[in-house]
Amino acid sequence: MRDFYTRVNDGEKIGIEVDVDVNAFGYSSNYSWLLSIFIKFDLESAVEEAYEEFLEIKESLVISLEHEDKAKYVGSRLVDGWSELYFYAKDSKSLDKLVTEALKSTNYAYESSTVKDTKWDFHYKNLAPTELELAHIQSEKIINLLLEEEDDLSAVREVEHYVSFELPTQKNRFVNTFTLEGFEIKDEISSEEFEHGLALIKEHSVSSEEVQKVVIALYEAVQKNQGFYEGWSTVLATEVDV
């Protein structure tokens, strides 16, 4: 599944689309060539018709390169008016030809290159989300589900946040030193997913801006004790007791 998020790099916002599950399928062991395709097209400022046309061409290119497992599309970036598409391939043969065939009938300026990248360094450094970025991606999915239910995101309600630790001593240290304003420790969680976990509660709205602020604060507090931020859950505003 492809996810989209924004990364800020030296003050510049970079829109990134990435398949966060790509490594779960074991592609990296066989797909050691990085194919980069730069297409001059600014998705963020494009009108709807041009945007739809570009997406169709992009998907055709992905299908063409992924045909017969030649390559695997792993993500893209929007940088300074260019749409950068990235693939990992089994070998470098015929890749430039396939790109040319897919784009020669379009009016887009483009360029491509192929380099060896056996450790997927580019993917890990430039496409794969960090733990915190992944938390923001998951937050946006929850928020979108709430919006589908026509929820009032500005309504303050109780939100549960989950953290976990590899060792009980880490969890205990976190509990003993935890001073983040507005949070309360609700329960200890013990399961396959949260072996040494905690559920914390805080009342706040679930707008994107507020959730990001709360998540960042809790993530930084958990990191000090070598823990992991695992996400959050809540109820619809209409289900909150008045």
C-alpha positions in Angstrom: 0.0 0.0 0.0 1.3 3.4 -0.9 1.3 6.2 1.7 2.0 9.9 1.3 3.7 12.2 3.8 5.7 15.4 3.9 9.3 15.7 5.0 11.0 19.0 5.9 14.6 19.0 4.8 16.7 22.2 5.4 13.5 24.2 5.5 12.2 22.7 2.2 9.0 20.6 2.2 9.3 17.4 0.1 6.2 15.4 -0.7 7.0 11.7 -0.6 5.0 8.7 -1.7 6.3 5.3 -0.5 5.3 1.7 -0.1 6.0 1.3 3.6 5.6 -2.5 3.3 8.0 -3.0 0.4 10.7 -4.6 2.5 8.3 -7.2 4.0 8.2 -8.9 0.6 11.9 -9.6 0.4 12.6 -7.5 -2.7 15.9 -6.1 -1.5 17.8 -9.3 -1.8 17.2 -9.6 -5.6 16.5 -6.1 -6.7 19.9 -4.3 -6.4 19.7 -1.7 -9.1 18.2 1.7 -8.4 16.4 3.3 -11.3 15.6 7.0 -10.9 13.3 8.8 -13.3 12.9 12.6 -13.1 9.9 14.1 -14.9 9.4 17.8 -15.2 5.9 18.1 -13.8 4.8 19.9 -10.6 1.9 17.9 -9.2 1.2 20.4 -6.4 0.4 23.2 -8.8 -1.1 21.3 -11.7 -4.8 21.8 -12.7 -7.0 18.7 -12.2 -7.1 17.6 -15.9 -3.3 17.7 -16.2 -2.9 16.0 -12.8 -5.1 13.1 -13.8 -3.3 12.7 -17.1 0.1 12.6 -15.4 -1.2 10.0 -12.9 -2.3 7.8 -15.8 1.1 8.1 -17.5 2.8 7.4 -14.2 0.8 4.3 -13.5 1.4 3.1 -17.1 5.1 3.5 -16.5 4.9 1.6 -13.2 3.0 -1.3 -14.8 5.5 -1.4 -17.8 8.5 -1.6 -15.5 7.0 -4.0 -13.1 5.9 -6.3 -15.9 7.4 -9.8 -15.5 9.1 -8.6 -12.3 11.7 -6.4 -14.1 11.5 -3.8 -11.4 9.7 -2.8 -8.3 8.2 0.7 -7.8 9.2 1.8 -4.3 8.2 5.5 -4.2 8.4 9.0 -5.5 9.3 12.5 -4.4 8.0 16.0 -5.4 11.0 18.3 -5.4 11.2 21.8 -6.9 8.7 21.2 -9.8 10.1 17.7 -10.6 8.3 14.4 -9.9 11.0 11.8 -9.1 10.1 8.2 -9.5 12.2 5.4 -8.0 12.4 1.7 -8.8 14.6 -1.2 -7.8 15.4 -3.7 -10.5 17.0 -7.1 -10.8 19.4 -5.8 -13.5 20.0 -2.7 -15.5 19.3 -4.2 -19.0 16.6 -2.5 -21.1 15.5 -0.1 -18.3 16.3 3.1 -20.3 14.5 1.6 -23.3 11.4 0.9 -21.3 11.3 4.4 -19.8 11.7 5.9 -23.3 8.9 3.8 -24.7 6.6 4.8 -21.9 7.4 8.6 -22.1 8.4 9.3 -25.7 4.8 10.2 -26.8 4.3 12.6 -23.9 5.3 16.3 -23.8 7.2 15.9 -20.5 10.9 16.6 -20.2 12.5 13.7 -18.4 15.8 12.0 -17.6 16.7 8.7 -16.0 19.7 6.9 -14.5 20.5 3.5 -13.1 23.0 2.8 -10.3 24.0 -0.2 -8.1 22.4 0.1 -4.7 22.5 -3.4 -3.1 21.8 -2.2 0.4 18.9 0.1 -0.7 20.7 3.0 0.9 18.7 5.6 -1.2 15.4 4.0 -0.1 16.2 4.0 3.6 17.7 7.5 3.6 15.3 9.3 1.2 12.0 7.5 0.9 11.4 5.2 4.0 9.6 7.1 6.8 11.3 7.5 10.1 9.5 6.1 13.2 8.0 9.5 13.9 7.0 10.1 10.2 5.4 6.7 10.2 3.4 7.7 13.3 2.2 10.8 11.5 1.1 8.6 8.5 -0.9 6.3 10.8 -2.4 9.4 12.5 -3.6 10.7 9.1 -5.3 7.4 8.4 -7.2 7.5 11.7 -8.2 11.2 11.0 -9.4 10.3 7.5 -11.6 7.5 9.0 -13.0 10.0 11.5 -13.8 12.4 8.7 -15.6 9.6 6.8 -17.9 9.5 9.8 -18.3 13.3 9.6 -16.6 13.7 13.0 -15.9 17.1 14.4 -12.1 17.0 14.6 -12.0 20.2 16.7 -14.0 18.6 19.5 -11.9 17.8 22.5 -12.2 14.2 23.7 -10.2 11.6 25.5 -7.5 10.1 23.3 -5.5 7.0 24.2 -1.9 6.9 23.2 0.2 3.7 23.3 3.9 3.2 24.0 6.0 0.1 24.5 9.4 -0.9 25.7 11.7 -3.9 25.2 12.6 -4.2 28.8 10.5 -3.7 32.0 13.2 -1.6 33.5 12.8 0.9 30.6 9.1 1.0 31.2 9.4 1.5 34.9 11.9 4.3 34.4 9.5 6.0 32.0 6.7 5.7 34.5 8.8 7.1 37.3 10.1 10.1 35.3 7.1 10.9 33.1 6.0 14.5 33.6 4.3 15.4 30.2 1.5 17.9 31.0 -2.0 16.6 30.5 -1.2 13.0 30.2 -2.2 10.2 32.6 -1.1 6.6 32.7 -4.2 4.5 32.3 -3.2 0.9 32.0 -0.2 -1.5 31.6 -0.5 -3.5 28.4 1.0 -7.0 27.9 0.5 -8.8 24.7 2.5 -10.0 21.6 2.2 -6.5 20.2 2.9 -4.7 23.5 5.1 -6.9 25.7 5.9 -4.1 28.1 3.4 -1.5 27.1 1.4 1.4 28.5 -1.8 3.1 27.6 -1.8 6.8 28.3 -4.8 9.2 28.1 -5.0 12.9 27.3 -7.9 15.1 26.4 -7.3 17.0 23.1 -8.8 17.6 19.7 -7.9 15.4 16.8 -7.1 18.0 14.2 -4.0 17.1 12.2 -2.1 20.0 13.8 -3.0 19.1 17.3 -2.4 15.4 16.9 1.0 16.1 15.4 2.0 18.3 18.3 0.9 15.7 20.9 2.5 12.8 19.1 5.8 14.6 18.8 5.9 15.5 22.5 5.1 12.0 23.6 7.5 10.4 21.0 10.4 12.6 22.3 9.5 11.6 25.9 9.4 7.9 25.1 12.7 8.1 23.1 14.5 9.2 26.2 13.8 5.8 27.7 14.5 3.8 24.5 10.8 3.2 24.0 8.5 3.1 21.0 5.5 5.2 20.2 2.8 2.8 18.9 -0.1 5.0 17.9 -3.4 6.3 19.3 -7.2 5.7 19.3 -10.3 7.6 20.2 -14.1 7.7 19.8 -16.3 9.9 17.7 -17.1 13.3 19.2 -20.8 12.3 19.2 -20.0 9.3 21.5 -18.4 11.5 24.2 -20.6 11.8 27.3 -21.7 15.4 27.8 
